[in-house]
Amino acid sequence: LCLCFPQKLWNMLESGQFRSIWWSDGGKCVAINEEVFKEEVLGRGGPVQVFAMQSMKSFLRQLNLYGFTKIHRGLKRSASLTEFMAEEAAASTHNKVLYYYNPNFNRENPQLLEKCKRR
């Protein structure tokens, strides 16, 4: 079964197997701890490889091609304790947390996933 990029990303977020990427803003955004993600996800090879790319630049290009936009976070904090703790841990180790939004990529509305088309 060959899944397209948004489907792989969705499955990854829902699996709970990764500490470098999670749902943010109540399932409306994707949060990525960049340094941990590079090692945990993009550093995988062989049968455990998640995506065909191994560089962060290529991964971010895929997000952009599928209509994700980067969200710049100010002082706003996540409502969930788990997300807040993950963000605090990321900040304390000087890791960069990236936030991406796509109106058709929403945890509460999985049926919208079919609208995530490559530009």
N, C-alpha and C positions, 0 to 999 in steps of 0.2 A: 504494500500500500504506500503510494507516494503522496505525501501531504504537501500542500503549498506552504510557503513561509508563515502566513498568519495562523494557519492551523497548527503548525509545529509550535509556534510561539504560545498559542492558547493552551495546548496540551502541556507544555512545559510549565506554564504558570499554575495550571490546575493540579499538576502532579504533586506539588509540595516537596519535590526532591532537591530543589535548588535553593541555596541561601543567597544567591547573588541577584535574583530577579523575583519580583513579587507584584501583586496587584496593589495599587495605591488609590487614594481618593475613593474608597468604597467600590473598587472594581472598574473605575472609569479611566485610570491611567496605569501605565506600566512603569515600575521603578526598577532601575538597574544599577547595582553597585559595580561600577565599571572595572575596577581592578580585580575584584573577586570573580566577576563574570568572565574576564579574559582567561583566567586560569581554569575555573570550574566548568565552563561551557565551551568556549572556543578552543581551549587547550586539549579537548578530547579528540581522540582519533579512533580509527577502526570501527568496530561494531557499536561502540558507545557514543560515536560522534552524533551530535544533535543537528548541526547545520553544516552545509557544504563549505562554509567559509571558516577561516581561522583568525581573521583580523577584525578588530573592533570597527575599523573604518568600513569594511565590507558589510558588517552586520548593520551598522547605522545607515548605510546606503540602502539596504533592503527595507528598513523601517520607513525611510523616506519614500522609496518607490511604491510602497503600499499605503501611502497617505498618512503616516504618523507624523506628528509635529512635536518638536521639543518644547517642553513647558519649563519656563524658568521659575524656580521656586524662591519665594522670599522668606518671610518669617513664618509663613503658614506651616502648621504641623499636621501630620496625619491624625485622624480621630482615633484610629485603633491603636491600642497599646503595643501590639506586636509590630506594627509598621513603625510606630514612634521609636521603639527600642532598636529596630533595625537601622533606622535613619541615624539615631544617636550613635550607634556603634560605628556606622560608616563615617560619620563626621569626626568621631574621636580618633580614628586611625587615618584621618586625612584622605580617605577614599572619596572618590567623586560619585555621587548618586545622580543619575540621569533620569528624567521623567519624560515619557512620551505619551501622547494622546491621539486617538483616532475615534471619531464619533461612531464608527461601525465596529469598534473593538471594545465591548462592554461586557463585563462578567455577568451582569444581570440579564443580558439579552443575547445569548449565544446565536440566535437565528440571524443576527446582523452580520455575523462572520462571513457569510456568503457574499456580502457586499464589499468586502475587503479585496479589491482587485488591484493588480499591478498596473501602474500608470503607463 
